[in-house]
């Protein structure tokens, strides 16, 4: 009896303008029926290419070598008619449905029923929706009317529509909040186990894979560098890359991941303070309160993590603190004085408090060189002194050395981590006292995250730079923050030192958040 | 939803009002005295012209003339043509039919042809079909309508009539008349189609190209759909959305664009009427056609908006 899925010497090359690029090289992999396999790796390691090659969904520019055996039948050499019959009926895919994998102008019920009608069989949409714990009425919804978690459930229902024996889940929970992620993973694992489906799950997050898969394979540069039972790969990784991946997702409560010395902040004076901060948005359905009375303080040289799910009001809080959005009620004080309201005063204030955004790729103008990007702030604020020297100094502080070599470089020539350093350098050039960083590492690869976090810590040690880090990632808060504030539905439900909040939470919501974090130790 | 529709209709009414104001004052700036037009070819003296002016109110202050014009409009009276000596409403009513027939048929064909070519071209991007069809479309787009019209009548010789809408010798019954009109319509509609279909094709093409790499198309392929099913069921409905706005906006404009074509082929429609009014200048008639043409653009715009609501669930919700 042949295995459910077997890859033999699989290689994938893409033809591009700059010649051939090898995405996957010489991969051998076996998955038995009912088995679950996690495929881990950073962006560009070839894991998605590998997954797409199973149903031959690669773009036309791809060239595939080797064999992809589905129940002993080679997908690579299959005729088109046979391939279409195999697709979805034998193996289906759970795409990152929270994003764009659903057709925006068709009802989700139709989209679930479509493959059933195509492959023959009765459309049992209500039944499928019930399996993923959604009410049958949702079949009449359009994708934009559903939340990210609901869309992902729709994706799962769709994948199970034709009773496949193999399901490939490509980053199924990326972009979802922790609690929703835990729910979606729960639904997926339960259904796969109940129906004896083989699962290949792809993720950049080892902890997600560890909590759902029996076996793990780690990819790098198109090769599988380590493979084995999930438990042993996580507990005792042999390949340095696996170790780096594991280290990039800090385990809350594990002292090994805590990078802050207990008494690192000795004396701290209040720097930025919000008192009874309230921000209302006027929408069509009336007034919506995004922030409902927040008291928050950041001391000089202190790193505070503001943690919460999307929609909790954490970004709005940050915008109010930066003076980008006037508060409806309450005050924001910087060094004891109210935020200025004049544009000149605000400009002066923003020199002191700089913003670092989540995605450095969109934060940087693609046509500006590194020098231009960093110097722009200096010019706006008319900072006196030698511009080139100031830019070089800022780049050096952000650990882009030697700085002169980065001057003429354009953003697309840099790696993700380097781009985020350029953004940070742009902020540092103005000599701020506080950085407000909105998900500073969320869009970065695992191995680079640690470096950027270390940079923030070092800047604090050497320049006394305080930081407010906005994140949904509790592990990140554990690894570098002094204090944590947990935000839920516009309210700070709990704040205190990292040890207090994350090890001994007092609020029910914090406990739920902590319980939902996927753990590498099953 | 109702509020949205009401808002759109309110906007349209405001637009028409602006057109009325603009039309009135704009045409007063055209050089030429309307009373001179009326008396062209006749022996008149200064006193008679002054009398004529007083009769039509052209000697009154412009604001008063405007008030009178608007008052008439509200009562459905668009004035009387100086040249034809018939009411403007009557003239327009008589000419609307042929224009709708010509423009309607041509637009229908041009839209179908353009969308079809655009979809095919985008789906097989950079293929021979894509390149030639885009090239040909651009050639048509770049060609002046009057020149193409003259060229077509020269090339086809006596095959198709190149003027008017029907021969007086045609027997009265419905079928002979219909055939005769269709025969007369071949050249004008060919010209109109050739000149406008390119933009439908190009918008559809680029709109579909943008959707080509969408993730939901990969989902559709993974489900085992045939290539043409992926295109028909998933790609085209999404790519069609921006095209709808353009098509409807343009139908309004095509009516105006028909001025040249109708003039070249002496097609007795609104376009030809506008041309004749301009030549005068026959002010009441010109104002009338202007309001009707601009009004049709506004109405189509509102229709496009409402149709978009029906087609795109995302717009419907907000």
Interface residues (C-beta under 8 A of the other chain):
Chain A: X52 X55 X57 X83 X84 X85 X86 X87 X88 X89 X92 X93 X95 X96 X99 X100 X101 X102 X103 X104 X105 X106 X114 X115 X118 X119 X142 X144 X145 X158 X284
Chain B: X214 X215 X216 X218 X219 X220 X221 X222 X223 X224 X225 X226 X233 X234 X237 X238 X241 X311 X312 X313 X314 X317 X318
